[in-house]
Amino acid sequence: MTNIYRVAILPVLLALPCAVHAEEAASPYAVSANVGVFSQYVFRGISYTQEKPAVQGGFDLAHESGLYIGIWGTNVSDLALSNATGEIDVYGGYANTVGDFTYDVGFLQFIFPGGKLDPSGESLNTLELYAGVTWKFLNVKYSHEVTDYFGFSDKAFGQGDSDGSHYIEANVNYEFMPGWVANLHVGHQKVKNYEDYNFTDWKIGVTKNFEGGWQASLAYITTNADSALYTICDKDGGASVRCKDTGDNKWLASVKRTF
């Protein structure tokens, strides 16, 4: 994040023979923004753009107390996320550092304009709470759905509601050379009352940080998600059928800038 400074200009007192210099005071707030181009949108190992490119970006506001709030958005496939025209995430929380440890607790609201399951009409919008701890280059995080998980509900599928689903993950981001970071990830998604949709995802990748807030990354991602449940087919003009296993092996490349 970039620091925002508040400049206070003191009035010039004409009665004094000397000039009064402006004083600069640091603001307790920090604002940052990010924008990036990605070869596809991958969320917890699943491709939500049917392996097509995505443009993503967001804004963050943080206070020196540790409180923060942000908004982020991306394009999605209306097949992978039924009828959705995009995804908007609103999040906020509190983070603090004690020695080599940083803890972070907050909420994440997924909003999918137009997103709903057919024919039930159940909304894909999902609210989850999260808590994470980072030690140097190692991070562990737990996310807990307090609403139904992306529309999985008794009304939609008749097997009960899915609030109480959760995702647990471990991440390693290790700088092995100046500006070069190795990225390792493993996570497990549990969908309450819909265990067939449970899966584990893995990622191995590398990120290169450049001056000016630029960043490039490449990662290999895979899951053990059930292909029969995570394969989505699209009819092209009613003649041909194109199917994508959204949980299969994939490469993710990106260029991003934070400012």
Secondary structure, DSSP 8 states (H G I E B T S, - for coil): -EEEEEEE-----TTSSS----EEEEEEEEEEEEEEEESS-EETTEESSTT--EEEEEEEEEETTSEEEEEEEE---TTTTTT-S-EEEEEEEEEEEETTEEEEEEEEEEE-TT-B-TTT--B--EEEEEEEEEETTEEEEEEEESS-STT--HHHHSS---TT-EEEEEEEEEEEETTEEEEEEEEEEE-TT-GGG-EEEEEEEEEEE-GGGEEEEEEEEEE---HHHHEEEEEETTTEEEEEETTS-EEEEEEEEE-
